[in-house]
């Protein structure tokens, strides 16, 4: 049995996947298995995977697309290591990630997972120090002390400081929670951390830049944003927290997401549903809501230009 199971779900990323694979093969800790779960890629991913001869690599190919979270779950179900990490096919681990995080779990059996900070890199694998610092500050990692996190629910829900691709888990802990929710394509990582916190699990923060998160054009655009916002609403509606402070944040975040999704739907031409969501989320920003409702009166063909013009003014 390997010490660590590393899972990389992939879908049509044949040009970036080798960087993710190499980042695992080049780890200072070599006691691992690497599971590539392919969600029905239509590019040259199968051909790429046939070129790897390392017997620590397992390739799971689904003939049809089964969805992001279901693909992740297939990789988790195939894992046999004591520890487990999943990171995306466009990201990379730094060489000491596995050794540094596994050492903490080995030292203290009460710790359920170890999360680290991470670099921001571009499509050419170049690290951006300014964006990395901005990202660490935005997600509350800059001021998060090293060690066991005492206020875990606040850290993972309000600040969202832990990034699943930069976190090593005890596989047994994830098995207890059922890992990722099935048929959840977005926010499945946020949901997992909330369930871990509510279950009383113990998280440790290691303030070192041990993973590389890639930003690129594929992550942008209205067709990517709409499914994400739908799933974010579903995720936020799943909970009602006992803490008044955290529950207030949840409700505020829900109205914000309803408003943002409504505006996106109006922009795309789904006017009725868009108006309903804008009205549901108008308490977050009345001016934005009324602006969106006003733009919904425009012909659909003109809405994209109008929304873009408003974004440029705000920028």
C-alpha angles and dihedrals in degrees: 000000000000119000094231134029114205116194124195114183112202141188124177095331100122092142095054103030094080090062090054092047094047091050088061096043089052095055118130086225105067101178098102147104120225117214118194110192112192117203096210098295115196095199129076096290095118090051090049093050092050088065094063114091100175105122091214089072119091118191118202113186122189110203091214132034108268097177135266102277094040089052090051090050091053089057092047092049090054093051122107104174127113089236129039138199132176121196132169127265093244095053135073141213119229113239096261100043097103095041095048098046096039090053090060093049091048092050096051118031091191092068113093100189142003122214127191139192119258145210124246111229133180132228089279094054092253115148116232108210095187094051090044092056091044091050093049090051094045094054096043098251096118092071098030108112123226116262140042112350111235100190095043099159092052092047096049098038107032100030098022088210097160119079113201093218090056095048132091115206137192101250090218090060092053091047089056090056097040092246114244121009111254119249093015109128100179136028089021088128093052089048092051093053092048091051090049091052094046090050090058095248120160123241128193125203120213109192097212129113097242103146135049120225114198124217118198144147096273090069093061137073141073095274089058094042099053098058089043093054092046090054092045090057090049090050094048093047090055093073142059112180127212092218109088090210095053093041090053089054091049093052093046091048090049094054090046091052093047090052094047093048091047091053092049092050092049089050091052093048101257088126106167097047089042093054092048092054094044089054091047090053101036093108088071092061121354094188092053091047095051091045090053093048089050092051090049087070091063121093109271092244092061099045098082092056091046093051092046091050090053091049090053091051090051091046 
